Amino acid sequence: MNFSLNDDQRLLKDSLDKFVRQRYGDEHRRATIHQKQSLDPAIWAQFSDLGWLALPFNEADGGLGGSLVDTMIVMEAFGRGLIVEPYVASVVLGGGCLQRARDSRQRELLQALMAGHLQLALAIDEYEQIHDLTEISTQAAAVAGGYQLSGRKCCVYNGDRADQLIVLARTAGEAGSRHGLTAFLVAADAPGVTRMPHRTVDGQRAAEIHFDQVSVGPEQIIGQLHEGHDLVAEVIATGMLAMAAEALGIMHVLLYSTVDYTKTRQQFGVPIASFQALQHRMANMFMAYEQSYSLLLAATLKSQEQHSDAAQAVHALKAQIGISGRLIAQEAIQLHGGMGMTDELAIGHYAKRLLAIDASFGNADAHLQAMLC
């Protein structure tokens, strides 16, 4: 496996680092959140102008043909900047589903997405199921001319402002079966769709969405009828890689900002970084970060090269991100002392995002269990 970046990827990384430094400070993020938004239109337009919205998509669909490694580079930088814009929700997850669509008219929507004019959201989670797609209870009953969609989805990231929703519902079979699940493309303003926006613990925006006999036609099916499970599962795996890269960027900030702080914070007349007990704890933080970094590289390259154990590598990565993220977040807060508990310090905001990433698509315990199955 080649772990080095090529020239194009180094240029991409440099442009992302420059953007985070110059355009996305802590004050900008706070202003976006306080305005009850998860998206700054000017920032999103810049994402489009820089080609970041087109990066993951095939050239045949008008994209730049970027790889999973390219997406990893973007998301690691977004993690360092703690960017709240819904790149994963709209581009990686929503766009990933459309890219796998068989209907060319659905894939044509990618043009609007890449131009920054379309927002997408993947609606899969339900209160009745815990990150198990086969237990989805939302139903799409067959009627004359199509289907009627009824059910409820919870914590749909970007669901508060999405123009189109990608909804996974059962069209056949019994609960627990992979067969019989179908992905539908549903307009967010369709009759029978009700959205209840809310803020998440990490400051982002999501929505609970109710579907009350929403009429959908056969042309709104993404992929094949009854075979939506594998399509969505593949997209979620890509989403987990992206969120793991974001988590790595966050852990990098927490680790090195904590090291820098201990070099300046004095107690008993000396910097606390000189205390051996604290050095051991920061060494543990460093090892947790490096373990996550190694697994991210392995899982991303194995997925990109379609190795037979790629799925296991993604499970291992997601589990390690949860374990390492919690350790690094807790140590960073404690080593900053009382300051680490304040809302004014960015440490707590990074920690909250790590906890939200751990809970997304199954926490560390769930993925450790999946590795055993």
Disulfide bonds with the S-S distance in Angstrom:
none
